[in-house]
Amino acid sequence: MPDPYLDIRELRALLDHGECSATELCEQHLTRIERLNPTLGCYLRLHEQAARDAAREADARINQGDTSPLLGIPIAHKDLFCTKGDIATCGSKILEHWRAPYDATIVERLARAGAVVLGKCNMDEFAMGSSNENSAYHPVANPWDASRVPGGSSGGSAASVAAGLAVAATATDTGGSIRQPASLCGVTGIRPTYGRVSRFGMIAFASSLDQAGVIARSAFDAALMLRTMAGFDPRDSTSSERGVEDLDAFIASNGAFSEPGLRIGLPREYMDALKSAGYASALDSARRELESLGMSVVDVSLPSTFAAIPAYYVLACSEASSNLSRFDGVRYGHRSTDAESLEDLYRNSRMEGFGAEVKRRILTGTYCLSYGYYDAYYKKAMRVRRVIRDEFAKAFESVDVLLTPSSPGIAFKRGELSNDHIAMYQQDCFTTPAALAGQPCLSMPCGFHAGLPLGAQLIGAHFSDARLLSIAHAFQQATDFHTQRPAL
Ligand code: GLN
């Protein structure tokens, strides 16, 4: 049986040379999941039968000489992507029994590419959270230390890749949900440019911020996944019509370095805010590594960085209060049996179906949008968003990429921040600015502190996804942080 930590290219070679079959790979993963998932909690449900069928089809295609990059590769989907005929809970009790009537665009594209979907990953309810403790089902343990959180909201996706329970996983990032868990679990996660990947069939939290992306073992694997997922989709009006580059070819040829003089910006505000000396020194080594690859370093300033968290929470909650109004007990999901009037039905279905954090956000958002407060909160937050976006645009006039921490520190203990919402929201202090501005950004492993992984964030100009991945790939060619694995 192959090592469960091989990357997509290594697996491709084994599959194409007949050294292992997609079916064997699928069985190996299912067995490993059976052994480790009870303690880790990465998966909410397995799609065993569908996975075995897909693996068999992949084997048939491989036998006919098909060498498509993702053919036969075992992956997982975050449980907010619709998979036709299957349950998609979005981590919520309100959707416990809800079956999706269609496939999300990315689900469809990955299936066509021959990827084998093992199951659906755990997440914070409606993607609201930074620790996976808001899942209505069960928490996810960090594979590096089971007493710690994996981050969130895509904690199940990040932990499954880190634990060798999926080769790659889809995920979403509204304010940090790909990058922060990737950082805490020691894996690579990219949030592409807003509009690069279709949101069709992705259960909405805050539509102007939500973006689908990937968590994988390496930048190269992330590129292989993203190339399949990305591209225009007429069913998502915000999806970009721009063509998708041949990401993996670009990266394999070190495309970002084809012109000399790449400049990395170090945003002063991020570095000054980083409290952990261990993290600061890991980032410093990452910077030196990038310099040795030929990049030059420039100090930059993004003065409004710390207005991002308050602006994000006003905007994300406002949009959530509107998006989640569809869960009314009539059209989707849980319906209360304790209702005498229509009003009761709405109230009780929502009261019984939503968890505490979701309710808090709906109430906050409704408040921010209400008459008399709209200008003071929503409109002001929109102005802050514009300023943040302008500051990024200005920074990218003088640098090609920004290097920052991905999270404030290493994975924290389960329960440590549960009673302090503000401290929990601060987990996203380094990730929300780029999300508000729609920039592509990724987190890649850059070191360890107290035996736990740390991530470096790269942020790029709009649609520079290929360049970001190429820089991360070059970094990973020169370092081995991304190949470290937890003892399981
Ligand atoms: N942790 C942030 C929140 O709770 C971001 C979540 C996300 O990106 N989905 O809103």
Boltz pocket constraint, residues with backbone or C-beta under 6 A from the ligand:
constraints:
  - pocket:
      binder: B
      contacts: [[A, 126], [A, 127], [A, 128], [A, 129], [A, 130], [A, 152], [A, 153], [A, 172], [A, 173], [A, 174], [A, 175], [A, 176], [A, 177], [A, 178], [A, 205], [A, 316], [A, 424], [A, 428]]
      max_distance: 6.0
